[in-house]
């Protein structure tokens, strides 16, 4: 799951220098990331559920991801402004509350059994997720010494990956297992999402009552020079990196979106059984991050990115040109390749931009909307062709990432 950051953080209270004071904050952030990963990847369960329940095409069912990830393009900058005004703690409380409200909207959507109402509910949930991410990432980096900030963020991201791994198993058991008996009803998603909404409200209340380290938000965009020299678009690595984030998130999301249906067609098994395999796809992210953290200490990030992108292309091409379990596991293995891509592209993109880092971060965050566009494009191709044709979309995305790792990351100010 992609993570975003749009502002810097500065300590404003001396008691935050005590390591013990970090623990409640880090625990709350761990819970936050787990829930963000869980909710985001539960969409992979909703796509096959709605496709069959509402008799949708692949492109129509992909609107689940379209409206969810479109929110990043719309809300990243406004969310940054909201968090700057409310502070990180209140921003997290607000994010949980908004996401909970979106979960509650699943009740009327299921009562009226209207797909458009579910899409509206998911859009609201996504607004909450964006606010949570904008509030959480810089807060994590400020909770302790700067030299250990990346380690803290990696650890918390790993917990988020645990949420993405659990979500498909939860969805298979509580939602897709009832797909055959649901018929023209969407009741199977009603109570799971009401339960999620209740849990989010409890977490929001708990966070609001915690005494967390107070950290001020600083937006350095006002200190930037004007003119060409001050433009974030004057950096080659950032421009290509923004496209890279768009392509990466699009490929990651589109594979996860259609993996259940792809495995159903390959193996001829029910959706709930196929959805269990999706847990391995996202679980690969957790394993890959642990492996990648070690590799990036001794190898050049651009080289690691290039190898992972090339391997992803090879794995997809093997999958779509074979059958049975080989096709299944080679596609699942792409998740392992994905693990280091977002962080590596992000870090290479902002290298050398100096005071423009905050503005660059906001631009890169907006590019996460690639999850909306790419997944819809793949669904459209599947509606009019085969899986072999449809998976050319993520192949093209990974080929671009390969280019970025080989050449696009090189900083040449224009």
PLY file of the C-alpha trace (Angstrom):
ply
format ascii 1.0
element vertex 414
property float x
property float y
property float z
element edge 413
property int vertex1
property int vertex2
end_header
0.00 0.00 0.00
1.30 3.42 -0.93
2.06 5.99 1.75
2.10 9.73 1.40
3.50 12.74 3.18
2.84 16.37 2.40
4.33 18.43 5.19
7.18 18.68 7.62
6.92 18.24 11.37
8.68 20.04 14.19
8.62 19.23 17.93
7.01 21.87 20.09
7.09 20.21 23.52
10.15 19.17 25.44
8.59 16.04 26.93
8.71 14.37 23.53
12.40 13.81 24.05
11.53 10.98 26.42
11.41 7.65 24.59
8.62 6.45 26.84
6.35 9.24 25.60
6.66 7.88 22.06
5.14 4.51 22.86
1.42 5.48 22.97
1.86 7.43 19.74
3.66 4.60 17.96
1.05 2.08 19.10
-1.77 4.31 17.83
0.07 4.77 14.52
0.54 1.01 14.21
-3.21 0.53 14.65
-3.82 3.35 12.16
-1.63 1.77 9.48
-3.10 -1.68 10.02
-6.61 -0.32 9.50
-5.58 1.73 6.46
-4.04 -1.33 4.84
-6.99 -3.51 5.80
-9.65 -1.14 4.46
-7.79 -0.36 1.25
-7.20 -4.00 0.33
-10.71 -5.07 1.29
-11.64 -3.33 -1.98
-10.11 -6.33 -3.77
-12.91 -8.40 -2.23
-15.62 -5.89 -3.13
-14.72 -5.93 -6.84
-15.66 -9.60 -7.50
-18.57 -9.36 -5.04
-20.16 -6.39 -6.80
-19.30 -7.75 -10.26
-21.40 -10.83 -9.66
-24.01 -9.27 -7.36
-24.83 -6.41 -9.74
-23.94 -8.29 -12.98
-21.27 -5.76 -13.91
-18.57 -5.73 -16.55
-14.94 -5.74 -15.45
-14.59 -2.01 -16.07
-17.78 -1.28 -14.14
-16.65 -3.38 -11.18
-13.27 -1.59 -11.21
-15.09 1.65 -10.35
-14.64 0.49 -6.74
-10.94 1.25 -7.12
-11.53 4.19 -9.47
-13.50 6.25 -6.98
-11.36 5.14 -4.04
-8.02 6.12 -5.56
-9.38 9.13 -7.41
-9.71 10.63 -3.95
-5.92 10.86 -3.68
-5.82 13.11 -6.73
-8.61 15.30 -5.36
-7.93 15.34 -1.63
-4.15 15.12 -1.09
-3.55 18.87 -1.13
-6.76 19.84 0.75
-6.01 17.16 3.35
-2.56 18.65 3.87
-4.15 22.04 4.55
-6.65 20.49 6.96
-3.90 18.75 8.92
-1.82 21.93 8.97
-4.71 23.71 10.69
-5.90 20.96 13.03
-2.58 19.36 13.94
-1.54 15.74 13.50
-3.49 14.24 16.39
-6.77 15.95 15.49
-6.11 15.11 11.84
-5.89 11.42 12.69
-9.07 11.58 14.78
-10.85 13.34 11.91
-9.59 10.78 9.40
-10.86 7.86 11.49
-14.22 9.59 11.96
-14.69 10.33 8.25
-13.74 6.76 7.30
-16.18 5.46 9.92
-18.96 7.60 8.45
-18.22 6.07 5.05
-18.51 2.61 6.59
-21.89 3.51 8.09
-23.09 4.51 4.62
-22.81 0.85 3.62
-26.03 0.27 5.57
-28.36 2.39 3.39
-26.44 1.31 0.29
-27.12 -2.35 1.13
-30.75 -1.68 2.05
-31.44 -0.01 -1.32
-29.01 -2.38 -3.10
-27.64 0.41 -5.28
-24.10 0.18 -6.68
-23.78 3.95 -6.96
-24.47 4.32 -3.24
-21.66 1.89 -2.46
-19.32 3.90 -4.65
-20.30 7.06 -2.79
-19.65 5.33 0.55
-16.23 4.17 -0.66
-15.40 7.71 -1.79
-16.14 8.98 1.73
-14.03 6.20 3.28
-11.18 7.13 0.95
-11.34 10.78 2.06
-10.78 9.58 5.61
-7.87 7.36 4.53
-6.16 10.23 2.72
-6.47 12.48 5.78
-5.06 9.69 7.95
-2.06 9.22 5.68
-1.32 12.92 5.40
-1.43 13.22 9.20
0.45 10.03 10.05
3.57 9.98 7.86
5.28 13.22 8.95
4.18 12.53 12.53
6.05 9.22 12.47
9.23 10.84 11.18
9.15 13.43 13.98
8.67 10.92 16.81
12.33 10.51 17.64
15.78 11.14 16.17
15.92 11.98 12.48
18.52 9.27 11.85
16.03 6.54 12.81
13.01 8.07 11.05
13.20 5.71 8.06
13.40 2.71 10.37
10.28 3.82 12.24
8.38 4.41 9.01
9.47 1.04 7.61
8.32 -0.73 10.79
4.93 0.98 10.75
4.54 0.27 7.01
5.23 -3.38 7.76
2.29 -3.40 10.17
0.22 -1.83 7.39
1.26 -4.72 5.15
-0.08 -7.09 7.79
-3.45 -5.37 7.37
-3.34 -5.84 3.59
-2.58 -9.53 4.09
-5.44 -10.12 6.53
-8.04 -8.23 4.47
-8.45 -10.81 1.64
-8.82 -13.62 4.19
-11.45 -11.61 6.07
-13.24 -10.78 2.82
-13.20 -14.38 1.62
-14.70 -15.68 4.87
-17.25 -12.99 5.71
-18.23 -11.62 2.29
-17.39 -13.82 -0.70
-18.42 -17.02 1.09
-21.98 -15.67 0.97
-21.81 -14.61 -2.68
-23.79 -17.56 -4.00
-26.62 -17.13 -1.49
-26.71 -13.33 -1.78
-28.49 -13.30 -5.13
-29.91 -9.82 -5.67
-28.92 -8.74 -2.16
-25.82 -6.95 -0.87
-26.49 -7.78 2.77
-23.21 -9.74 2.96
-21.21 -6.49 3.03
-23.56 -4.66 5.41
-22.49 -6.01 8.77
-18.76 -6.36 8.08
-18.57 -2.66 7.18
-20.80 -1.63 10.08
-18.38 -3.53 12.32
-15.43 -1.74 10.70
-17.19 1.62 11.19
-17.78 0.86 14.88
-14.13 -0.12 15.33
-12.95 3.07 13.62
-15.13 5.20 15.90
-13.70 3.43 18.95
-10.17 4.04 17.68
-10.97 7.70 16.97
-12.27 8.15 20.50
-9.26 6.35 22.00
-6.79 8.49 20.03
-8.63 11.66 21.03
-8.18 10.73 24.70
-4.49 9.84 24.42
-1.83 12.27 25.56
0.35 12.25 22.46
3.53 14.25 21.80
2.56 17.66 20.41
4.22 18.34 17.08
3.58 21.43 15.03
2.99 21.35 11.31
5.19 23.47 9.10
4.38 24.07 5.49
7.49 25.39 3.79
5.75 26.08 0.51
5.51 29.76 1.42
9.27 30.04 1.65
9.90 28.84 -1.87
11.36 31.22 -4.42
9.27 32.12 -7.43
10.04 31.78 -11.08
11.60 28.88 -12.94
14.15 28.24 -10.21
11.38 27.72 -7.66
9.26 25.43 -9.84
9.08 21.81 -8.79
8.58 20.98 -12.47
12.15 22.04 -13.20
13.50 18.74 -11.88
13.76 15.88 -14.34
13.84 13.12 -11.70
10.71 14.51 -10.07
8.72 14.81 -13.29
9.56 11.27 -14.35
9.13 10.08 -10.75
5.61 11.47 -10.57
4.70 9.39 -13.61
6.52 6.48 -11.96
4.33 6.70 -8.84
1.25 6.90 -11.08
2.35 3.78 -12.96
3.43 1.84 -9.87
0.28 2.38 -7.82
-1.80 1.68 -10.93
-0.06 -1.64 -11.59
-0.12 -2.73 -7.93
-3.82 -1.92 -7.52
-4.97 -3.29 -10.88
-3.32 -6.68 -10.28
-4.85 -6.90 -6.80
-8.22 -5.78 -8.16
-8.57 -8.51 -10.78
-6.50 -11.27 -9.19
-9.54 -13.03 -7.71
-11.38 -13.17 -11.03
-8.17 -14.13 -12.83
-7.64 -17.10 -10.50
-11.32 -18.10 -10.78
-10.91 -18.32 -14.56
-7.60 -20.16 -14.28
-8.58 -22.78 -11.70
-12.37 -22.86 -11.97
-12.84 -22.40 -8.20
-15.34 -20.23 -6.27
-14.57 -16.57 -5.64
-14.06 -17.01 -1.90
-11.44 -19.72 -2.46
-9.69 -17.64 -5.12
-9.69 -14.57 -2.89
-7.56 -16.40 -0.31
-4.69 -16.34 -2.81
-4.84 -12.54 -2.87
-3.53 -12.60 0.71
-0.27 -14.05 -0.61
-0.01 -11.25 -3.16
-0.23 -8.59 -0.45
1.73 -10.73 1.99
4.58 -10.59 -0.48
4.74 -6.87 0.23
5.49 -7.58 3.89
8.19 -10.14 3.11
9.63 -7.97 0.36
9.92 -4.95 2.63
11.90 -6.93 5.16
14.19 -8.24 2.43
14.37 -4.90 0.67
15.39 -3.04 3.80
18.54 -5.15 3.92
19.25 -5.00 0.20
18.92 -1.23 0.03
21.65 -0.91 2.65
24.24 -2.50 0.35
22.89 -1.97 -3.17
22.00 1.15 -5.11
18.25 1.87 -4.86
17.98 2.54 -8.61
19.49 -0.86 -9.38
17.16 -2.65 -6.95
14.21 -0.82 -8.52
15.28 -1.81 -12.04
15.72 -5.48 -11.13
12.33 -5.60 -9.38
10.58 -3.94 -12.31
12.18 -6.27 -14.85
11.32 -9.31 -12.73
7.70 -8.12 -12.45
7.45 -7.94 -16.24
8.88 -11.46 -16.62
6.54 -12.90 -13.97
3.41 -11.38 -15.55
4.38 -12.61 -19.03
5.00 -16.12 -17.69
1.66 -16.08 -15.87
-0.50 -15.02 -18.81
1.20 -17.51 -21.12
0.87 -20.54 -18.82
-1.95 -22.23 -16.93
-2.75 -23.79 -13.57
-0.80 -23.12 -10.40
2.28 -21.85 -12.26
0.20 -19.03 -13.70
-1.30 -18.31 -10.27
1.94 -18.21 -8.28
3.93 -16.22 -10.84
1.27 -13.50 -10.76
1.18 -13.59 -6.95
4.99 -13.25 -6.89
4.68 -9.81 -8.47
3.65 -8.62 -5.00
7.15 -9.45 -3.79
8.60 -7.22 -6.51
6.27 -4.37 -5.57
7.52 -4.12 -1.99
10.34 -1.60 -2.46
9.04 0.27 -5.50
6.98 3.06 -3.97
9.53 4.08 -1.35
12.40 3.87 -3.84
10.67 5.90 -6.56
9.58 8.44 -3.95
13.07 8.87 -2.47
14.77 9.09 -5.87
12.22 11.65 -7.01
12.81 14.09 -4.15
16.60 13.82 -4.10
18.14 17.20 -4.72
14.94 19.25 -4.69
15.91 20.98 -1.44
13.28 23.34 -0.04
10.84 22.10 -2.65
10.55 18.71 -0.92
7.15 19.45 0.59
5.69 20.63 -2.71
7.27 17.65 -4.47
5.76 15.31 -1.90
2.32 16.76 -2.55
2.76 16.26 -6.30
3.85 12.64 -5.82
0.94 12.03 -3.47
-1.52 13.22 -6.10
-0.06 10.68 -8.54
-1.45 7.86 -6.37
-4.66 8.38 -8.36
-2.98 6.07 -10.87
-4.72 3.32 -8.91
-7.99 4.67 -10.29
-7.02 5.15 -13.95
-4.88 2.05 -14.53
-7.30 -0.40 -12.89
-10.19 0.97 -14.95
-8.12 0.73 -18.14
-7.27 -2.90 -17.41
-10.93 -3.69 -16.74
-11.88 -2.03 -20.03
-9.38 -4.15 -21.95
-10.64 -7.31 -20.27
-14.20 -6.44 -21.27
-13.07 -6.31 -24.89
-10.37 -8.97 -24.92
-8.50 -11.62 -22.98
-6.51 -11.66 -19.76
-3.36 -11.72 -21.89
-4.35 -8.40 -23.44
-5.58 -6.89 -20.18
-2.35 -7.61 -18.30
-0.37 -5.71 -20.92
-1.42 -2.63 -18.93
0.61 -3.47 -15.77
3.43 -4.77 -18.02
3.63 -1.33 -19.62
3.63 0.26 -16.15
6.54 -1.87 -14.98
8.46 -1.19 -18.19
8.19 2.52 -17.42
9.44 1.88 -13.87
12.36 -0.05 -15.38
13.17 3.03 -17.48
13.01 5.19 -14.38
15.42 2.92 -12.51
17.86 2.91 -15.41
17.71 6.53 -16.51
14.67 8.52 -15.42
15.87 9.03 -11.84
18.97 10.94 -12.91
18.73 14.49 -11.64
19.14 17.00 -14.40
17.62 20.38 -13.63
16.12 21.84 -16.80
0 1
1 2
2 3
3 4
4 5
5 6
6 7
7 8
8 9
9 10
10 11
11 12
12 13
13 14
14 15
15 16
16 17
17 18
18 19
19 20
20 21
21 22
22 23
23 24
24 25
25 26
26 27
27 28
28 29
29 30
30 31
31 32
32 33
33 34
34 35
35 36
36 37
37 38
38 39
39 40
40 41
41 42
42 43
43 44
44 45
45 46
46 47
47 48
48 49
49 50
50 51
51 52
52 53
53 54
54 55
55 56
56 57
57 58
58 59
59 60
60 61
61 62
62 63
63 64
64 65
65 66
66 67
67 68
68 69
69 70
70 71
71 72
72 73
73 74
74 75
75 76
76 77
77 78
78 79
79 80
80 81
81 82
82 83
83 84
84 85
85 86
86 87
87 88
88 89
89 90
90 91
91 92
92 93
93 94
94 95
95 96
96 97
97 98
98 99
99 100
100 101
101 102
102 103
103 104
104 105
105 106
106 107
107 108
108 109
109 110
110 111
111 112
112 113
113 114
114 115
115 116
116 117
117 118
118 119
119 120
120 121
121 122
122 123
123 124
124 125
125 126
126 127
127 128
128 129
129 130
130 131
131 132
132 133
133 134
134 135
135 136
136 137
137 138
138 139
139 140
140 141
141 142
142 143
143 144
144 145
145 146
146 147
147 148
148 149
149 150
150 151
151 152
152 153
153 154
154 155
155 156
156 157
157 158
158 159
159 160
160 161
161 162
162 163
163 164
164 165
165 166
166 167
167 168
168 169
169 170
170 171
171 172
172 173
173 174
174 175
175 176
176 177
177 178
178 179
179 180
180 181
181 182
182 183
183 184
184 185
185 186
186 187
187 188
188 189
189 190
190 191
191 192
192 193
193 194
194 195
195 196
196 197
197 198
198 199
199 200
200 201
201 202
202 203
203 204
204 205
205 206
206 207
207 208
208 209
209 210
210 211
211 212
212 213
213 214
214 215
215 216
216 217
217 218
218 219
219 220
220 221
221 222
222 223
223 224
224 225
225 226
226 227
227 228
228 229
229 230
230 231
231 232
232 233
233 234
234 235
235 236
236 237
237 238
238 239
239 240
240 241
241 242
242 243
243 244
244 245
245 246
246 247
247 248
248 249
249 250
250 251
251 252
252 253
253 254
254 255
255 256
256 257
257 258
258 259
259 260
260 261
261 262
262 263
263 264
264 265
265 266
266 267
267 268
268 269
269 270
270 271
271 272
272 273
273 274
274 275
275 276
276 277
277 278
278 279
279 280
280 281
281 282
282 283
283 284
284 285
285 286
286 287
287 288
288 289
289 290
290 291
291 292
292 293
293 294
294 295
295 296
296 297
297 298
298 299
299 300
300 301
301 302
302 303
303 304
304 305
305 306
306 307
307 308
308 309
309 310
310 311
311 312
312 313
313 314
314 315
315 316
316 317
317 318
318 319
319 320
320 321
321 322
322 323
323 324
324 325
325 326
326 327
327 328
328 329
329 330
330 331
331 332
332 333
333 334
334 335
335 336
336 337
337 338
338 339
339 340
340 341
341 342
342 343
343 344
344 345
345 346
346 347
347 348
348 349
349 350
350 351
351 352
352 353
353 354
354 355
355 356
356 357
357 358
358 359
359 360
360 361
361 362
362 363
363 364
364 365
365 366
366 367
367 368
368 369
369 370
370 371
371 372
372 373
373 374
374 375
375 376
376 377
377 378
378 379
379 380
380 381
381 382
382 383
383 384
384 385
385 386
386 387
387 388
388 389
389 390
390 391
391 392
392 393
393 394
394 395
395 396
396 397
397 398
398 399
399 400
400 401
401 402
402 403
403 404
404 405
405 406
406 407
407 408
408 409
409 410
410 411
411 412
412 413
